[in-house]
Amino acid sequence: MSAKLARVMEAFYGSQWALRRETLAMFQMLLHRAASNVKLSDEEIKAAIGDAPAAAADRKQREQGAGGGVIAVLPIFGVIAHRAHLVQDISSTAGTSTELLGHAFRAAMADTSVSAIILDIDSPGGSVFGVGELAAEIHAARGQKRIVASVNSQAASAAYWLAAAADEIVITPGGIAGSIGVWSAHEDWSKHLENEGVKVTLISAGKYKVEGNPYEPLSADARAAEQAMVDKYYSLFTRAVAKYRGDSSENVRAGYGEGRVLVSDDAVKAKLADRVGTFDEVVAGVQKDIRKQQRSGAANPGNAAARIALAEAGIPQ
């Protein structure tokens, strides 16, 4: 196993995830194949964890010429990670970094020519690291500039955590949102290693330093500790969604926060989203509102130049 793959495996099994289970299964398949020195094709990687930069570049090419207002569009595509090293170590074609997305968001907020921000979301979620902090930052910016989350076509788990922080969530027809929940994974390789004639001896200091390692079955104490960590992040997740969506934590936990996704109309009925609409409709609606503000004199005259400023996640404008 290469040093790079070892880092990926450590990051995957050492993190708590707000990620759809289907993506988990694909991730595990990729990791196991990579660990067995099986070369992964670009098609397999894209099918498993997306093609975020290519999708963002396509969005930029299609929308750059649109007019009607100053809007920063921040793509949130693929698997989310704090610094995106987990997915980028497997492939450079996937993932959104919350660290770089935060830079892009702050740049858009600071740009006086930008009147509104659209979070263009197509993500199954990802690691919990960095998500809660960025969501809180987005929520705190409400009222300064209009912030709309466009579910186009998936805002699941950690991606929904970010979407919930916006002023409004608009979901495309046939889109899905939700998957509110947290999980982690442990693999016991002891039997496999035994069959291969390998015995691993861990030498450590600190009672719990090596608990949950993959070379032995998961102990009851280690499982309880990991469950407590998962529960903690789930509590943070559901409390944040309740706050951002004007609901109670109890309603979130007992209703749409039990881990399933809902399709467009059902998501609106459950108050996971505010209305159904395509990305283009969201852009047109925001442009219309900006023009209305400009005509009323409420907007900065310097915003009269009609353009869309596209700030790709991780590339501050």
C-alpha positions as CSV (number, residue, x, y, z in Angstrom):
1,M,0.0,0.0,0.0
2,S,1.4,3.4,-1.0
3,A,1.9,6.2,1.5
4,K,-0.7,8.3,-0.4
5,L,-3.3,5.4,-0.2
6,A,-2.5,4.9,3.5
7,R,-3.3,8.6,4.1
8,V,-6.6,8.2,2.2
9,M,-7.6,5.1,4.1
10,E,-6.7,6.8,7.4
11,A,-8.7,9.9,6.5
12,F,-11.7,7.8,5.4
13,Y,-11.9,5.6,8.4
14,G,-10.8,8.3,10.8
15,S,-13.6,10.8,10.0
16,Q,-17.3,11.2,10.8
17,W,-19.3,11.6,7.6
18,A,-22.4,13.4,6.6
19,L,-22.7,11.5,3.3
20,R,-25.2,9.3,1.5
21,R,-24.7,5.6,2.0
22,E,-24.7,5.0,-1.7
23,T,-21.6,7.1,-2.0
24,L,-20.1,5.4,1.0
25,A,-20.4,2.0,-0.8
26,M,-18.8,3.4,-4.0
27,F,-16.0,5.0,-1.9
28,Q,-15.3,1.8,-0.2
29,M,-15.1,0.0,-3.5
30,L,-12.6,2.5,-4.8
31,L,-10.5,2.2,-1.7
32,H,-10.4,-1.6,-1.7
33,R,-9.6,-1.7,-5.4
34,A,-6.8,0.9,-4.9
35,A,-5.5,-1.1,-1.9
36,S,-5.3,-4.2,-4.2
37,N,-3.3,-2.2,-6.7
38,V,-6.1,-2.3,-9.3
39,K,-5.9,0.7,-11.6
40,L,-9.1,2.9,-11.4
41,S,-10.4,4.3,-14.7
42,D,-11.5,7.9,-14.9
43,E,-15.0,6.7,-15.7
44,E,-15.2,4.6,-12.6
45,I,-14.0,7.4,-10.4
46,K,-16.5,9.9,-11.9
47,A,-19.4,7.4,-11.6
48,A,-18.5,7.0,-7.9
49,I,-17.7,10.4,-6.6
50,G,-18.5,12.8,-9.4
51,D,-16.6,15.2,-11.6
52,A,-16.8,18.5,-9.8
53,P,-14.3,20.8,-11.6
54,A,-15.6,19.7,-15.0
55,A,-19.1,20.4,-14.0
56,A,-18.1,23.8,-12.6
57,A,-16.3,24.7,-15.8
58,D,-19.3,23.8,-17.8
59,R,-21.5,25.9,-15.6
60,K,-19.1,28.8,-16.1
61,Q,-19.1,28.5,-19.8
62,R,-23.0,28.3,-20.0
63,E,-23.7,31.1,-17.6
64,Q,-21.0,33.7,-18.1
65,G,-22.8,35.6,-20.8
66,A,-26.1,35.9,-18.8
67,G,-27.2,39.4,-17.9
68,G,-29.6,41.1,-15.5
69,G,-27.6,41.6,-12.3
70,V,-24.5,41.0,-10.4
71,I,-24.6,37.4,-9.0
72,A,-21.8,35.2,-7.7
73,V,-22.5,31.6,-8.4
74,L,-20.5,29.2,-6.1
75,P,-20.6,25.6,-7.3
76,I,-20.7,22.9,-4.6
77,F,-20.2,19.7,-6.5
78,G,-19.1,16.2,-5.6
79,V,-17.9,14.9,-2.3
80,I,-17.2,17.6,0.3
81,A,-14.1,17.6,2.5
82,H,-12.4,20.2,4.6
83,R,-9.3,20.5,2.3
84,A,-10.6,18.0,-0.3
85,H,-7.4,16.0,0.0
86,L,-9.3,12.7,0.5
87,V,-11.0,12.7,-2.9
88,Q,-8.1,14.5,-4.6
89,D,-5.7,11.8,-3.6
90,I,-7.9,9.4,-5.5
91,S,-8.6,11.7,-8.3
92,S,-8.1,15.4,-9.0
93,T,-11.5,15.5,-10.8
94,A,-13.8,15.4,-7.8
95,G,-14.8,17.2,-4.6
96,T,-15.4,20.5,-3.0
97,S,-13.2,21.9,-0.2
98,T,-15.0,23.8,2.5
99,E,-11.9,25.7,3.2
100,L,-11.6,27.0,-0.4
101,L,-15.4,27.4,-0.7
102,G,-15.2,29.6,2.4
103,H,-12.6,31.8,0.7
104,A,-14.8,32.2,-2.4
105,F,-17.9,33.0,-0.2
106,R,-16.0,35.7,1.7
107,A,-14.6,37.1,-1.5
108,A,-18.2,37.4,-2.9
109,M,-19.4,39.0,0.3
110,A,-16.6,41.5,0.2
111,D,-17.1,42.4,-3.5
112,T,-19.3,45.5,-3.6
113,S,-20.3,44.7,-7.2
114,V,-21.9,41.4,-6.1
115,S,-25.5,41.9,-5.1
116,A,-26.5,38.2,-4.5
117,I,-25.0,34.8,-4.1
118,I,-26.3,31.5,-5.5
119,L,-25.0,28.2,-4.0
120,D,-25.2,25.8,-7.0
121,I,-25.4,22.4,-5.3
122,D,-25.0,18.9,-6.6
123,S,-23.4,16.9,-3.9
124,P,-24.0,13.7,-1.9
125,G,-22.4,15.3,1.2
126,G,-19.0,14.5,2.7
127,S,-16.9,14.8,5.8
128,V,-18.4,16.8,8.7
129,F,-15.1,18.7,9.2
130,G,-15.4,22.4,8.3
131,V,-19.1,22.1,7.3
132,G,-20.7,23.4,10.4
133,E,-18.4,26.3,10.6
134,L,-19.0,27.3,7.0
135,A,-22.7,26.9,7.3
136,A,-22.7,29.2,10.4
137,E,-20.7,31.8,8.4
138,I,-23.3,31.6,5.5
139,H,-26.2,32.0,8.0
140,A,-24.5,34.9,9.7
141,A,-24.3,36.7,6.4
142,R,-28.0,36.7,5.8
143,G,-29.4,40.1,5.4
144,Q,-26.2,41.6,4.0
145,K,-26.7,40.0,0.6
146,R,-29.4,37.6,-0.7
147,I,-28.1,34.0,-0.6
148,V,-30.0,31.3,-2.4
149,A,-29.3,27.6,-2.4
150,S,-30.1,26.0,-5.7
151,V,-30.4,22.2,-5.3
152,N,-29.3,21.2,-8.8
153,S,-29.9,18.3,-8.5
154,Q,-28.8,16.9,-5.1
155,A,-28.2,18.5,-1.7
156,A,-27.6,15.5,0.6
157,S,-26.2,15.4,4.1
158,A,-23.3,17.8,4.5
159,A,-24.4,19.6,1.3
160,Y,-27.8,20.1,2.8
161,W,-26.2,21.4,6.0
162,L,-24.7,24.2,3.8
163,A,-27.9,24.7,1.8
164,A,-30.0,25.1,5.0
165,A,-27.9,28.1,5.9
166,A,-29.1,30.1,2.9
167,D,-32.0,32.6,2.9
168,E,-33.9,30.3,0.5
169,I,-33.6,26.7,-0.8
170,V,-34.9,26.1,-4.3
171,I,-34.9,22.5,-5.6
172,T,-35.0,21.6,-9.2
173,P,-37.9,19.3,-10.4
174,G,-36.8,15.7,-9.7
175,G,-34.0,16.9,-7.4
176,I,-33.4,15.4,-4.0
177,A,-32.5,16.9,-0.6
178,G,-32.1,15.7,3.0
179,S,-30.1,12.6,4.1
180,I,-29.6,14.4,7.5
181,G,-27.5,12.1,9.5
182,V,-23.9,11.1,10.4
183,W,-22.0,7.9,10.3
184,S,-18.5,6.5,10.5
185,A,-17.0,3.2,9.4
186,H,-14.7,0.6,10.9
187,E,-13.1,-2.4,9.1
188,D,-11.7,-5.4,10.9
189,W,-8.9,-6.8,8.8
190,S,-7.7,-9.3,11.4
191,K,-9.1,-12.4,9.8
192,H,-7.8,-11.4,6.4
193,L,-4.4,-10.7,7.7
194,E,-4.4,-14.0,9.7
195,N,-5.2,-15.9,6.4
196,E,-2.3,-14.0,4.8
197,G,0.0,-15.0,7.6
198,V,0.4,-11.5,8.9
199,K,0.2,-10.5,12.5
200,V,0.3,-6.8,13.5
201,T,1.5,-5.7,16.9
202,L,0.6,-2.2,18.0
203,I,2.9,-0.5,20.5
204,S,1.3,2.6,22.1
205,A,1.0,4.8,25.1
206,G,-2.3,6.2,26.2
207,K,-5.2,3.9,27.1
208,Y,-7.3,4.7,24.0
209,K,-4.6,5.7,21.5
210,V,-5.1,2.7,19.2
211,E,-8.7,1.8,19.8
212,G,-10.7,1.3,16.7
213,N,-7.7,0.1,14.7
214,P,-8.3,-2.2,11.7
215,Y,-6.1,-5.0,13.0
216,E,-8.5,-6.4,15.6
217,P,-12.3,-6.5,16.2
218,L,-13.9,-3.3,17.4
219,S,-14.2,-3.4,21.2
220,A,-17.4,-2.4,23.0
221,D,-15.6,0.6,24.5
222,A,-14.3,1.8,21.2
223,R,-17.7,1.3,19.6
224,A,-19.4,3.3,22.3
225,A,-16.8,6.1,22.0
226,E,-17.3,6.3,18.2
227,Q,-21.1,6.2,18.6
228,A,-20.9,9.2,21.0
229,M,-18.8,11.1,18.5
230,V,-21.4,10.3,15.7
231,D,-24.2,11.4,18.1
232,K,-22.4,14.6,18.8
233,Y,-22.1,15.6,15.2
234,Y,-25.7,14.5,14.5
235,S,-26.8,16.8,17.3
236,L,-24.9,19.7,15.9
237,F,-26.3,19.0,12.4
238,T,-29.9,18.8,13.5
239,R,-29.7,21.8,15.8
240,A,-28.2,23.8,12.9
241,V,-30.9,22.8,10.5
242,A,-33.6,23.6,13.0
243,K,-32.1,27.0,13.6
244,Y,-31.6,27.9,10.0
245,R,-35.0,26.5,8.9
246,G,-37.0,28.0,11.8
247,D,-37.9,24.6,13.2
248,S,-37.3,22.7,16.4
249,S,-34.6,20.0,16.8
250,E,-37.2,17.6,17.9
251,N,-39.2,18.1,14.7
252,V,-36.1,17.6,12.6
253,R,-35.0,14.5,14.4
254,A,-38.5,13.0,14.3
255,G,-39.3,14.0,10.8
256,Y,-37.1,14.8,7.8
257,G,-33.9,14.4,9.8
258,E,-33.8,10.6,10.0
259,G,-31.4,10.0,7.1
260,R,-33.6,9.7,4.1
261,V,-33.7,12.0,1.0
262,L,-36.9,13.5,-0.3
263,V,-37.8,14.4,-3.9
264,S,-38.6,18.0,-4.9
265,D,-42.3,18.4,-4.1
266,D,-42.0,16.1,-1.0
267,A,-39.0,18.1,0.1
268,V,-41.0,21.3,-0.1
269,K,-43.9,19.8,1.8
270,A,-41.6,18.6,4.6
271,K,-40.0,22.2,4.7
272,L,-36.7,20.8,3.6
273,A,-36.9,23.3,0.7
274,D,-38.9,26.4,0.0
275,R,-40.0,25.9,-3.5
276,V,-39.4,24.0,-6.8
277,G,-37.5,25.7,-9.6
278,T,-34.6,25.1,-12.0
279,F,-31.2,26.7,-11.7
280,D,-32.0,28.9,-14.6
281,E,-35.2,30.0,-13.0
282,V,-33.3,30.9,-9.8
283,V,-30.8,33.0,-11.8
284,A,-33.7,34.7,-13.7
285,G,-35.6,35.4,-10.4
286,V,-32.6,36.9,-8.6
287,Q,-31.8,39.0,-11.7
288,K,-35.4,40.3,-11.7
289,D,-35.2,41.2,-8.1
290,I,-31.9,43.1,-8.6
291,R,-33.3,45.0,-11.5
292,K,-36.3,45.9,-9.4
293,Q,-34.0,47.2,-6.6
294,Q,-32.0,49.2,-9.1
295,R,-35.1,50.8,-10.6
296,S,-36.3,51.7,-7.1
297,G,-32.9,53.2,-6.2
298,A,-32.4,50.7,-3.4
299,A,-29.3,49.2,-5.1
300,N,-25.9,50.6,-5.5
301,P,-25.8,52.5,-8.8
302,G,-22.4,50.9,-9.5
303,N,-24.2,47.5,-9.8
304,A,-26.0,48.7,-13.0
305,A,-23.6,46.8,-15.2
306,A,-25.4,43.6,-15.9
307,R,-23.1,40.6,-15.5
308,I,-22.8,37.4,-13.6
309,A,-19.6,37.0,-11.6
310,L,-18.8,33.4,-11.3
311,A,-16.7,32.4,-8.3
312,E,-15.8,28.7,-8.5
313,A,-15.5,27.1,-5.1
314,G,-11.8,27.3,-4.2
315,I,-11.0,30.0,-6.7
316,P,-11.7,33.4,-5.0
317,Q,-12.7,36.1,-7.6
